[in-house]
Amino acid sequence: MIIEAALAAVVQLAPACTNPVVTVLHSAGFRGQALRYAYGIVMRESKGNPRAISSRQADYGLFQFNRAAWSKADWWHSTRLLDPSYNAAVAWRLSQGGRTWYPWDIDGRGRHLGRYSSSATYRVFVQYVQAYPC
């Protein structure tokens, strides 16, 4: 019985696929629907490129953290944000463990808030969530 419980725990912790973006997000702690939303945001923001920097050097890494919005935060470090594990860990923290997506203008249920992004941008997120590879 103990062995079966341990095996079930290991299976639950293992990512469902080998997609590198999903693997990084899973390692950061994202699970279930939160993993799908994180994937949708990453693909919308950086197309999964962990070293992505916007053309004005304002947004960094997988989740495209914005310098103007976050540079005073204790976790801000432009070079470290290009490390996919670090970037995903920051997103895990900001999303309160995958429960809220307000920094990306999305609520905890994946709905568009419309505070600063267009509905077209939101539709891209939805397309990536629906195209989740695992």
ZADO-1210 file (C-alpha; in nm, 4 decimals, padded with zeros to 6 digits):
<atoms>
<atom x="00.0000" y="00.0000" z="00.0000" code="MET" pos="1"/>
<atom x="00.2811" y="00.2427" z="00.0829" code="ILE" pos="2"/>
<atom x="00.4597" y="00.1628" z="-00.2427" code="ILE" pos="3"/>
<atom x="00.1392" y="00.2216" z="-00.4404" code="GLU" pos="4"/>
<atom x="00.0885" y="00.5599" z="-00.2718" code="ALA" pos="5"/>
<atom x="00.4490" y="00.6593" z="-00.3423" code="ALA" pos="6"/>
<atom x="00.4168" y="00.5535" z="-00.7062" code="LEU" pos="7"/>
<atom x="00.0933" y="00.7518" z="-00.7413" code="ALA" pos="8"/>
<atom x="00.2680" y="01.0600" z="-00.5989" code="ALA" pos="9"/>
<atom x="00.5570" y="01.0248" z="-00.8449" code="VAL" pos="10"/>
<atom x="00.3218" y="00.9802" z="-01.1397" code="VAL" pos="11"/>
<atom x="00.1264" y="01.2883" z="-01.0329" code="GLN" pos="12"/>
<atom x="00.4459" y="01.4949" z="-01.0104" code="LEU" pos="13"/>
<atom x="00.5777" y="01.3895" z="-01.3503" code="ALA" pos="14"/>
<atom x="00.4819" y="01.6211" z="-01.6365" code="PRO" pos="15"/>
<atom x="00.2415" y="01.4693" z="-01.8870" code="ALA" pos="16"/>
<atom x="00.4703" y="01.5408" z="-02.1803" code="CYS" pos="17"/>
<atom x="00.8215" y="01.6426" z="-02.2754" code="THR" pos="18"/>
<atom x="00.7396" y="01.9853" z="-02.4193" code="ASN" pos="19"/>
<atom x="01.0230" y="02.2055" z="-02.2808" code="PRO" pos="20"/>
<atom x="00.7934" y="02.4961" z="-02.1905" code="VAL" pos="21"/>
<atom x="00.5516" y="02.2684" z="-02.0075" code="VAL" pos="22"/>
<atom x="00.8428" y="02.0994" z="-01.8277" code="THR" pos="23"/>
<atom x="00.9748" y="02.4335" z="-01.6970" code="VAL" pos="24"/>
<atom x="00.6289" y="02.5473" z="-01.5884" code="LEU" pos="25"/>
<atom x="00.5589" y="02.2161" z="-01.4189" code="HIS" pos="26"/>
<atom x="00.8926" y="02.2330" z="-01.2360" code="SER" pos="27"/>
<atom x="00.7974" y="02.5794" z="-01.1071" code="ALA" pos="28"/>
<atom x="00.4812" y="02.4333" z="-00.9525" code="GLY" pos="29"/>
<atom x="00.2050" y="02.4923" z="-01.2063" code="PHE" pos="30"/>
<atom x="-00.0501" y="02.2117" z="-01.2287" code="ARG" pos="31"/>
<atom x="-00.3841" y="02.1426" z="-01.3953" code="GLY" pos="32"/>
<atom x="-00.5657" y="02.4430" z="-01.5397" code="GLN" pos="33"/>
<atom x="-00.2999" y="02.6772" z="-01.3977" code="ALA" pos="34"/>
<atom x="-00.0414" y="02.4935" z="-01.6087" code="LEU" pos="35"/>
<atom x="-00.2537" y="02.5476" z="-01.9196" code="ARG" pos="36"/>
<atom x="-00.2981" y="02.9180" z="-01.8408" code="TYR" pos="37"/>
<atom x="00.0740" y="02.9612" z="-01.7719" code="ALA" pos="38"/>
<atom x="00.1484" y="02.7896" z="-02.1029" code="TYR" pos="39"/>
<atom x="-00.0967" y="03.0203" z="-02.2841" code="GLY" pos="40"/>
<atom x="00.0624" y="03.3291" z="-02.1312" code="ILE" pos="41"/>
<atom x="00.4178" y="03.2168" z="-02.2071" code="VAL" pos="42"/>
<atom x="00.3360" y="03.1360" z="-02.5678" code="MET" pos="43"/>
<atom x="00.1458" y="03.4639" z="-02.6108" code="ARG" pos="44"/>
<atom x="00.4231" y="03.6684" z="-02.4526" code="GLU" pos="45"/>
<atom x="00.7461" y="03.5080" z="-02.5782" code="SER" pos="46"/>
<atom x="00.6476" y="03.2156" z="-02.8037" code="LYS" pos="47"/>
<atom x="00.8285" y="03.0003" z="-02.5474" code="GLY" pos="48"/>
<atom x="01.1660" y="03.1693" z="-02.5968" code="ASN" pos="49"/>
<atom x="01.3247" y="03.1928" z="-02.2497" code="PRO" pos="50"/>
<atom x="01.5779" y="03.4519" z="-02.3694" code="ARG" pos="51"/>
<atom x="01.3216" y="03.6807" z="-02.5311" code="ALA" pos="52"/>
<atom x="01.3744" y="04.0524" z="-02.4803" code="ILE" pos="53"/>
<atom x="01.1323" y="04.2994" z="-02.6359" code="SER" pos="54"/>
<atom x="01.2570" y="04.5365" z="-02.9036" code="SER" pos="55"/>
<atom x="01.2764" y="04.8258" z="-02.6547" code="ARG" pos="56"/>
<atom x="01.4461" y="04.6060" z="-02.3951" code="GLN" pos="57"/>
<atom x="01.1482" y="04.6549" z="-02.1664" code="ALA" pos="58"/>
<atom x="01.0178" y="04.2964" z="-02.1307" code="ASP" pos="59"/>
<atom x="01.2197" y="03.9904" z="-02.0298" code="TYR" pos="60"/>
<atom x="01.2013" y="03.6130" z="-02.0540" code="GLY" pos="61"/>
<atom x="00.9241" y="03.3595" z="-02.0888" code="LEU" pos="62"/>
<atom x="00.6569" y="03.5670" z="-01.9167" code="PHE" pos="63"/>
<atom x="00.7928" y="03.9000" z="-02.0506" code="GLN" pos="64"/>
<atom x="00.8203" y="04.0805" z="-01.7177" code="PHE" pos="65"/>
<atom x="00.8160" y="04.4544" z="-01.7811" code="ASN" pos="66"/>
<atom x="01.1057" y="04.6641" z="-01.6531" code="ARG" pos="67"/>
<atom x="00.8944" y="04.9766" z="-01.5906" code="ALA" pos="68"/>
<atom x="00.6353" y="04.7842" z="-01.3912" code="ALA" pos="69"/>
<atom x="00.8631" y="04.5542" z="-01.1913" code="TRP" pos="70"/>
<atom x="01.2209" y="04.6878" z="-01.1737" code="SER" pos="71"/>
<atom x="01.1803" y="04.7923" z="-00.8085" code="LYS" pos="72"/>
<atom x="01.0672" y="04.4426" z="-00.7051" code="ALA" pos="73"/>
<atom x="01.3066" y="04.2386" z="-00.4918" code="ASP" pos="74"/>
<atom x="01.3162" y="03.9639" z="-00.7561" code="TRP" pos="75"/>
<atom x="01.3969" y="04.1914" z="-01.0529" code="TRP" pos="76"/>
<atom x="01.7221" y="04.1029" z="-01.2228" code="HIS" pos="77"/>
<atom x="01.7217" y="04.1368" z="-01.6014" code="SER" pos="78"/>
<atom x="01.9846" y="03.8650" z="-01.6539" code="THR" pos="79"/>
<atom x="01.8247" y="03.6136" z="-01.4167" code="ARG" pos="80"/>
<atom x="01.4862" y="03.6702" z="-01.5787" code="LEU" pos="81"/>
<atom x="01.6321" y="03.5139" z="-01.8948" code="LEU" pos="82"/>
<atom x="01.6760" y="03.1871" z="-01.7050" code="ASP" pos="83"/>
<atom x="01.3526" y="02.9946" z="-01.7731" code="PRO" pos="84"/>
<atom x="01.3414" y="02.8328" z="-01.4290" code="SER" pos="85"/>
<atom x="01.3853" y="03.1651" z="-01.2512" code="TYR" pos="86"/>
<atom x="01.1332" y="03.3403" z="-01.4764" code="ASN" pos="87"/>
<atom x="00.8752" y="03.0661" z="-01.4172" code="ALA" pos="88"/>
<atom x="00.9402" y="03.0754" z="-01.0410" code="ALA" pos="89"/>
<atom x="00.8719" y="03.4506" z="-01.0391" code="VAL" pos="90"/>
<atom x="00.5500" y="03.3917" z="-01.2347" code="ALA" pos="91"/>
<atom x="00.4508" y="03.1216" z="-00.9841" code="TRP" pos="92"/>
<atom x="00.5006" y="03.3730" z="-00.7046" code="ARG" pos="93"/>
<atom x="00.3160" y="03.6594" z="-00.8790" code="LEU" pos="94"/>
<atom x="00.0290" y="03.4340" z="-00.9827" code="SER" pos="95"/>
<atom x="-00.0078" y="03.3239" z="-00.6195" code="GLN" pos="96"/>
<atom x="00.0609" y="02.9655" z="-00.7083" code="GLY" pos="97"/>
<atom x="-00.1309" y="02.9748" z="-01.0355" code="GLY" pos="98"/>
<atom x="-00.4492" y="03.1204" z="-00.8842" code="ARG" pos="99"/>
<atom x="-00.4461" y="03.4677" z="-01.0401" code="THR" pos="100"/>
<atom x="-00.3083" y="03.6145" z="-01.3620" code="TRP" pos="101"/>
<atom x="-00.3701" y="03.9852" z="-01.3043" code="TYR" pos="102"/>
<atom x="-00.0218" y="04.0951" z="-01.4194" code="PRO" pos="103"/>
<atom x="-00.1156" y="03.9561" z="-01.7623" code="TRP" pos="104"/>
<atom x="-00.4669" y="04.1103" z="-01.7597" code="ASP" pos="105"/>
<atom x="-00.6384" y="03.7757" z="-01.6999" code="ILE" pos="106"/>
<atom x="-00.8353" y="03.6736" z="-01.3914" code="ASP" pos="107"/>
<atom x="-00.8069" y="03.3493" z="-01.1964" code="GLY" pos="108"/>
<atom x="-01.0594" y="03.1770" z="-01.4220" code="ARG" pos="109"/>
<atom x="-00.8821" y="03.2677" z="-01.7451" code="GLY" pos="110"/>
<atom x="-01.1126" y="03.5564" z="-01.8362" code="ARG" pos="111"/>
<atom x="-00.9946" y="03.8799" z="-01.9943" code="HIS" pos="112"/>
<atom x="-00.9962" y="04.1770" z="-01.7577" code="LEU" pos="113"/>
<atom x="-00.9508" y="04.4372" z="-02.0321" code="GLY" pos="114"/>
<atom x="-00.7571" y="04.6811" z="-01.8139" code="ARG" pos="115"/>
<atom x="-00.4650" y="04.7291" z="-02.0512" code="TYR" pos="116"/>
<atom x="-00.4685" y="04.4614" z="-02.3205" code="SER" pos="117"/>
<atom x="-00.6879" y="04.4225" z="-02.6259" code="SER" pos="118"/>
<atom x="-00.9411" y="04.1495" z="-02.6874" code="SER" pos="119"/>
<atom x="-00.7209" y="04.0408" z="-02.9813" code="ALA" pos="120"/>
<atom x="-00.4323" y="03.9827" z="-02.7411" code="THR" pos="121"/>
<atom x="-00.6633" y="03.7838" z="-02.5162" code="TYR" pos="122"/>
<atom x="-00.7783" y="03.5705" z="-02.8103" code="ARG" pos="123"/>
<atom x="-00.4138" y="03.4740" z="-02.8747" code="VAL" pos="124"/>
<atom x="-00.3913" y="03.3543" z="-02.5132" code="PHE" pos="125"/>
<atom x="-00.7100" y="03.1487" z="-02.5582" code="VAL" pos="126"/>
<atom x="-00.5765" y="02.9912" z="-02.8778" code="GLN" pos="127"/>
<atom x="-00.2585" y="02.8807" z="-02.7004" code="TYR" pos="128"/>
<atom x="-00.4515" y="02.7445" z="-02.4022" code="VAL" pos="129"/>
<atom x="-00.6663" y="02.5427" z="-02.6427" code="GLN" pos="130"/>
<atom x="-00.3532" y="02.4236" z="-02.8249" code="ALA" pos="131"/>
<atom x="-00.1885" y="02.3030" z="-02.5017" code="TYR" pos="132"/>
<atom x="00.0399" y="02.0223" z="-02.6219" code="PRO" pos="133"/>
<atom x="-00.0015" y="01.7692" z="-02.3421" code="CYS" pos="134"/>
</atoms>
